[in-house]
Amino acid sequence: MVVCDHVEGVVSAPQGPFWGPLAHGFACGAHIPVHVSSPWNALDDPVHDYARNRETLADSWGVTTAADWSRQVDYLLAGMNVGPEVDAVLDVRRVLLRHQGHYDLLTWENAVATWARRHGGDVDEMVRLAGVVTRYESRFRTDGLLPHDGMVTSVFGYDFGRAVNMARWGFGGRFCDYPTAERIVLRAGELCRQHYTSWADFSAGYALGRVIRFDEEQYGHMYVSVLGPHRLLTGDRTSPWWHVPFA
């Protein structure tokens, strides 16, 4: 049984959006502010949060200039930070299910190997990812990140959700103006709607992207720190996921 990091609750900014596309975009980035008990629906303050944001961006992202920041935003919105390999593996499974109606891990691994050879992918790494996804999805079902028969459809949501927070930190660190940050939040929301069908679907994809990127099947802090926000965002009636439609 996982013991989650303590999460206080869903904090909202009274002046922030609660409805509409901008609220939806902010809600796609809600995992991180919920984890640190910050408002989900606001950008950081370029006066109060300036030094902290600059330090965070430099230490965690190597971002020290506006050009660095803009480049990271572009990578995130293109899904290039988490990378396309996992989604390629998930796409192979989707094709198997469409054609056969079922699959097992060995069949999936063989199909992934065939796809990788045809498309110049790293065969061993992509086959390994099929097993990694299978084990994480099993744990997700146990912990409520997925329903008992659920599967992750895409991991790009992890990058899109982080793009929302990059906009938040970029404005707070004075790397962009408010309209630029708002456009990023809206674009991230649009991309999430293209890849997912519900908040639960999105959150499972976000979580899988995070743990594949950082957790290395340790089920440690990187897993716990996404499970807690997921549970709060899907279970607390004050969460934006209860009142902002995903579609």
C-alpha positions in Angstrom: 0.0 0.0 0.0 1.4 3.4 -1.0 1.6 6.1 1.6 1.1 9.4 -0.2 3.0 12.6 0.4 0.8 14.9 2.5 -1.3 17.1 0.2 -3.3 19.8 2.0 -6.1 20.3 -0.6 -7.0 22.0 -3.8 -6.1 25.7 -3.6 -7.8 28.1 -6.0 -7.1 31.8 -6.7 -10.3 33.8 -6.3 -9.4 36.0 -9.2 -8.4 33.1 -11.5 -10.6 31.5 -14.1 -13.0 28.7 -13.0 -14.7 28.0 -16.3 -13.8 28.0 -20.0 -10.8 27.1 -22.0 -8.3 29.0 -19.8 -9.5 27.2 -16.7 -9.3 23.9 -18.6 -5.7 24.7 -19.6 -4.7 25.5 -16.0 -6.4 22.3 -14.8 -4.2 20.3 -17.2 -1.2 21.6 -15.2 -2.9 21.1 -11.8 -0.8 18.1 -10.5 2.2 20.3 -9.6 0.5 23.2 -7.8 -1.8 20.7 -6.0 1.3 18.9 -4.8 2.8 22.1 -3.3 -0.6 23.6 -2.2 -0.4 26.5 -4.7 -3.4 27.8 -6.7 -4.1 25.7 -9.7 -5.7 28.6 -11.7 -3.1 31.4 -11.5 0.3 32.3 -12.9 3.1 33.0 -10.4 3.6 36.6 -9.2 6.5 38.2 -11.1 7.3 40.3 -8.0 6.7 37.9 -5.1 7.9 34.7 -6.9 10.6 36.1 -9.1 13.7 34.9 -7.3 12.3 31.5 -6.4 11.1 30.9 -10.0 14.5 32.0 -11.5 16.3 29.6 -9.1 13.9 26.7 -9.8 14.2 27.1 -13.6 18.0 27.3 -13.4 18.4 24.4 -11.1 15.8 22.0 -12.4 15.7 23.0 -16.1 18.9 24.7 -16.9 16.9 27.8 -17.9 18.7 31.1 -17.3 17.5 33.2 -20.2 14.2 33.9 -22.0 15.6 32.0 -25.0 16.2 28.9 -22.8 12.7 29.2 -21.4 11.1 29.5 -24.8 13.0 26.5 -26.1 11.8 24.4 -23.2 8.2 25.5 -23.8 8.6 24.4 -27.5 10.0 21.0 -26.5 7.2 20.4 -24.0 4.4 21.4 -26.3 5.9 19.1 -29.0 6.1 16.2 -26.5 9.8 16.1 -27.0 10.9 16.2 -23.4 9.3 12.9 -22.5 10.0 11.7 -26.1 7.9 9.9 -28.7 9.1 6.3 -27.9 6.5 5.4 -25.3 3.6 6.7 -27.4 4.9 4.6 -30.3 4.8 1.5 -28.1 1.3 2.4 -26.9 0.2 2.9 -30.5 1.4 -0.6 -31.4 -0.8 -2.0 -28.7 -3.8 0.1 -29.9 -3.3 -1.4 -33.4 -3.2 -5.0 -31.9 -6.4 -4.4 -30.0 -8.1 -2.9 -33.1 -7.1 -5.9 -35.3 -7.3 -8.7 -32.8 -9.5 -7.5 -29.9 -6.9 -8.7 -27.4 -3.2 -8.9 -26.7 -0.7 -10.4 -24.4 2.7 -9.1 -23.4 4.7 -11.4 -25.7 2.5 -10.6 -28.7 2.9 -6.9 -27.9 6.7 -7.1 -27.5 7.0 -9.0 -30.8 4.8 -6.4 -32.6 6.9 -3.5 -31.0 10.1 -5.2 -32.2 8.7 -5.4 -35.7 7.6 -1.8 -35.7 11.0 -0.6 -34.3 12.9 -2.5 -37.1 10.8 -0.9 -39.8 11.0 2.6 -38.4 14.6 2.6 -37.2 13.8 2.6 -33.5 15.9 1.1 -30.7 14.4 -2.5 -30.7 15.7 -3.5 -27.2 14.7 -0.3 -25.6 11.2 -0.2 -27.1 10.6 -3.9 -26.2 11.7 -3.1 -22.7 9.2 -0.2 -22.5 6.3 -2.6 -23.2 7.2 -4.5 -20.1 7.7 -1.3 -18.1 4.3 0.0 -19.1 2.7 -3.3 -18.3 4.1 -3.3 -14.8 3.2 0.3 -14.1 -0.3 -0.1 -15.4 -0.8 -3.1 -13.1 0.3 -0.9 -10.1 -1.9 2.0 -11.4 -4.9 -0.3 -11.2 -4.1 -1.4 -7.7 -3.7 2.2 -6.6 -6.7 3.7 -8.4 -4.8 5.6 -11.2 -6.6 3.3 -13.7 -9.8 1.3 -13.5 -9.5 -2.5 -13.3 -9.5 -2.9 -17.1 -7.9 0.5 -17.9 -4.9 1.3 -20.1 -2.9 4.4 -20.7 -3.4 5.9 -24.1 -0.6 8.5 -24.3 2.2 9.9 -22.1 2.4 13.2 -23.9 0.1 14.7 -21.2 3.1 14.8 -18.9 4.8 17.3 -21.2 1.7 19.3 -21.8 0.9 19.5 -18.1 4.5 20.7 -17.4 4.1 23.3 -20.2 1.4 24.9 -18.2 3.7 25.1 -15.3 6.5 26.4 -17.5 4.2 29.2 -18.4 3.4 29.8 -14.8 7.1 29.9 -13.8 8.1 31.8 -16.9 5.7 34.7 -16.1 6.7 34.6 -12.5 10.4 34.7 -13.5 9.8 37.5 -16.0 10.8 35.4 -19.0 7.5 36.3 -20.7 4.5 38.6 -20.5 1.0 37.6 -19.4 -0.5 37.1 -22.9 2.4 34.8 -23.9 1.9 32.7 -20.8 -1.9 32.6 -21.3 -1.4 31.4 -24.9 0.8 28.5 -23.7 -1.8 27.5 -21.1 -4.5 27.5 -23.8 -2.4 25.5 -26.3 -1.5 22.9 -23.7 -5.2 22.4 -23.0 -5.9 22.0 -26.7 -3.2 19.4 -27.0 -4.5 17.5 -24.0 -8.0 17.3 -25.6 -6.4 15.9 -28.8 -4.8 13.0 -26.9 -7.3 12.2 -24.1 -11.0 11.8 -23.5 -11.4 12.6 -19.8 -9.5 13.9 -16.8 -8.9 10.4 -15.5 -7.5 9.3 -18.9 -5.3 12.4 -18.9 -4.1 11.9 -15.4 -3.1 8.3 -16.0 -1.1 9.4 -19.0 0.5 12.2 -17.1 1.5 9.9 -14.3 2.9 7.2 -16.6 5.0 9.9 -18.4 6.4 11.1 -15.1 7.3 7.7 -13.7 8.9 6.4 -16.9 10.9 9.6 -17.1 12.1 9.6 -13.5 11.0 6.7 -11.3 12.9 3.7 -12.9 10.3 1.3 -11.3 11.3 2.3 -7.8 7.7 3.4 -6.8 9.4 6.1 -4.8 8.9 9.9 -4.5 8.3 10.4 -8.2 5.4 7.9 -8.1 4.0 9.0 -4.7 4.1 12.7 -5.6 1.9 12.1 -8.6 -0.5 9.6 -6.9 -1.4 12.0 -4.2 -2.4 14.9 -6.5 -4.3 12.4 -8.8 -6.4 11.2 -5.9 -7.2 14.7 -4.7 -8.0 16.0 -8.2 -10.2 13.1 -9.0 -11.8 12.8 -5.6 -12.2 16.2 -4.0 -15.3 18.1 -5.0 -13.3 21.4 -4.9 -11.1 20.1 -7.7 -11.4 21.8 -11.1 -11.8 18.3 -12.6 -15.2 18.2 -11.0 -16.5 21.4 -12.6 -14.4 22.0 -15.7 -15.5 19.7 -18.5 -12.6 17.9 -20.2 -14.0 17.9 -23.7 
